[in-house]
């Protein structure tokens, strides 16, 4: 049992670590979005680039959420991380939109 306790503690920390930042948009952005949105890979609008984000913002948040959840162009669904929740995706989207306004 003494051997199992550290393993259980480590597993619990691993599982809860993701939950503690469930709606932290900056954290989700850094983990799932930045690799494409910082350099603008595959025409991804760069973080904070108001001109690049303007036409997307005009479509409305719901349309942008749908694009992120289902994927669009070179961007895979959920930015390539199927484990992200809709809440996490929304938080990351809101983080990016706030930087573009």
C-alpha angles and dihedrals in degrees: 000000000000089000093049096052096069090045092051091046091051092048091049092050091049093051096044095044090072092046096051090063095037094133100025101125096190092053093048090046092052093049102039112014111031097074089069104022097052096057095026095241116190090003094302107162108255118246110269095006100137095189093052093047097043098084091045093049089053090061089062134244094275092058091048091049090052090050092051094044095048099028129244131217109327093347111100121219112288090005089290096302110104091182093070115105124227087251092056092047090050092049092051091047091050090049091053094044092051089056091051098051 
